[in-house]
Amino acid sequence: MAVTIQEALQHIYMNTPKKSTKIIPIEEALEYIVAEDIIATHNLPPYDNSAMDGYAVKVEDSGRCVKVTCTVFAGDNFNGELQHHHAIKIMTGAKIPLGTQCIVPVEETKECTEGVFLPENLTLSKHIRLAGEDIKKGEALLSKGDKLGAYQITLLASQGISHIKVYKKPRVAVFASGNELKMHFESVKEYQLYNTNAPMILARSQELGAEVEFIGTAADTLEDIHNHIQSALDCDLIITSGGVSVGDADYTKEAFGKFGYEIFFDKVEIKPGKPTTFGKIGNKVVLNLPGNPLAAALNFEIFARAIIATMSGNKERFIQPIKAKMKNTLRMKGGRSSVVPGYYDGTFFTHCEHFAPGMVAPLAHNNGFIITSDTTKEIKKECEVAFISTQWNFLSRDYQEIITN
C-alpha cells in the first residue's frame, strides 16, 4: 500500500541516523554541523572601547576648550586617567581611559588655543562600546545542530576557538541501473540513452553538503546489481535510480533483499515517482528512485534532501517552503499529489507548461516546484501556494506543510 508524502517523510525522519562526530580546525569547518553546545568564555568586546576616532572627554566640559594631553591607539595598554578640562585623543577600537564619560568624534570638534573646542550638550557613554555588549561571557554562542557558515565561524574566532566538534558529512553512494544507459563520456547507439540521473544525484548531494561516490551503472541483472550494492555498502546513504517499477527487468528491490533490506515504504502517493522506495541495510540508509529523470529529480528534492539534512545532524531538517502567488491558473486531474515544476520570481510562481516524468529540461530552466494535494484540480491565478526551491536549501526546525491544498 502506498504511503502519503507526509507519511514517507515521517519514516525518513524516524529512521535516518545521525553521523558520528570528529574535531576539525575552524578553517575547515564551513558547511559542517556543530555537534556540541558552544558557550562564550570571553566578553566581546573584552573592554570598553571607542566606537569613533575622536576625543575621550568628560560631559561637564561641554562647550569648553580642553587641552589634549596624549593619543591612545587601538592595542595600546594605556593606564592613564582623564582629568577635568582635558581630552585624550583616541582611535577607533582603543581602550577607554579611566575617567572618560563620552567620546566626541573628530569632526564635531574645532581647534582652539590649547587643544580642541567641544560641542554643547555632551551625553554620557556616547560613542563608547561597552564590554560584553556584543557577546557576554557565559551566554550560548552556538548550539548542537547549528550549521557553520562564515558568520558562525566568526563567532568561534572571536572566542579564540581553534577547533570544533562537528558531525561528519554523510557519504552518499550513487548508481543507476539499466541496460540502455551509457555514461556521458561513452558513445550511445540509437537504442541507448545517456545516464543523466547519476550526475544529477551526485551534484545535488554535494550541493546539500554530502560527500559522494559514483559506483557506476549496473546492468539489469541481479548479479551486477549485487556487485554494485556491495561496493556501496561502505557509504552511509545509497541512492539508486531505475529498476524499482514492475517491469520484467526491474530487479533493484529484489537485489537489495539479499543484503537484508528492511523496507519502510516502496510506493508513495505522488506523481511523478510513485515507486520511490526507502529502507535500511543495517545502519545504511537506502533510497531507490525511479528511472525517469524528472521523477527521480523531484523525488530526490523531497526525500533525499530530508535524509541528508537529518543524517548531517542539522536541527533544521524540515523543508521550508516559501509563500508565493500563482501567476496563472493551474488545472490538473487530481487523484494523487502532484509535483509541478516552475519558476518563482520573488512574488509569483509560474508553473511549467510542458513537463513529463522522462524529461530533464524542466528543472534546469526553473528554480523549484509546488506539490498539490490529491484532491486539487485547480489552483487559480493569485492563489497562495507553497513553493519549494531547488536553488536554495531553505530548512526549518519544525515541520512545515509543504503541500498546497
Summary of the structure (lengths in Angstrom):
residues: 405
radius of gyration: 30.2
end to end distance: 22.9
largest distance: 99.3
contacts: 1315
relative contact order: 0.13
helix: 20%
strand: 33%
